[in-house]
Amino acid sequence: MIPAHRRPMHRRPIWYKLLAMHRNKTAEQDHRGARVLKFRSRGPLALRPPSRLSPVEDLRKYEAGAEPDDFRHRMIMNLAGFAATIVLIIIGVWLAESMAQLRKDQDCVLAGRRDCATLRTAIPPRQDF
């Protein structure tokens, strides 16, 4: 049998003809009254003249006020933030390691093995006579 895209037009189903006609109509409608805009390259940023207007309205609201900066308080807050970050990292590493160990234990049990648990026993010191 001949594939549908290779059949002559008179042998194709009616829906195929209607689809082709619809595509042609929409293509004509899309291009009617269209304008093509040509975009020119503006060149490197260093060669452009500086803009007179600032893209930001006013930066004065972000400037430091007249009151003096409390350096000691800022350093204490930085240390507290650093300590909190370190604690979160340690908890994350511990959690990841415990999840990995749990996964290994589950895989061992599901495989049907019996020696999955690690037993920690105290080895008595060796006595030489």
C-alpha positions, -999 to +999 in steps of 0.1 A: +000+000+000+012+035-008+019+058+022-006+086+027+019+114+020+028+098-014-007+091-026-021+113-055-044+141-043-075+125-057-069+094-036-064+112-003-093+114+022-115+145+022-102+156+056-067+159+041-079+183+014-098+204+039-067+206+062-046+217+032-071+244+023-073+256+058-035+259+061-033+279+029-060+303+041-044+309+074-010+315+058-025+341+035-043+358+064-011+359+086+010+377+060-016+402+049-007+437+061+026+426+078+056+449+082+092+437+086+113+457+110+150+458+106+170+459+138+204+475+136+233+465+158+241+492+184+277+484+186+299+478+216+288+493+249+321+511+254+316+532+223+281+544+231+276+578+246+266+577+283+229+580+290+217+612+307+188+595+325+194+570+352+174+537+348+168+538+386+146+566+400+164+575+432+191+557+451+192+580+481+166+559+500+192+531+501+221+552+514+232+549+550+216+573+574+233+599+596+235+575+626+269+558+632+273+522+622+273+497+651+303+476+640+302+453+671+266+444+667+271+437+629+300+414+636+280+395+663+252+390+638+277+378+611+291+353+636+256+341+645+247+337+609+279+318+602+273+295+632+238+288+620+250+280+585+277+255+599+250+238+621+227+234+591+256+220+570+265+195+597+228+184+601+225+180+563+256+158+561+245+137+590+210+133+575+225+123+541+248+097+556+220+082+578+197+080+547+225+063+527+231+037+555+194+031+558+192+025+521+221+000+523+204-019+551+171-021+533+188-033+501+205-060+521+173-072+538+153-071+506+180-092+489+173-119+515+206-118+533+208-125+570+240-108+580+229-072+573+232-057+608+266-046+619+274-059+654+298-040+675+314-062+701+342-054+724+371-076+717+387-088+750+424-080+752+447-108+743+464-125+772+498-140+766+510-167+790 
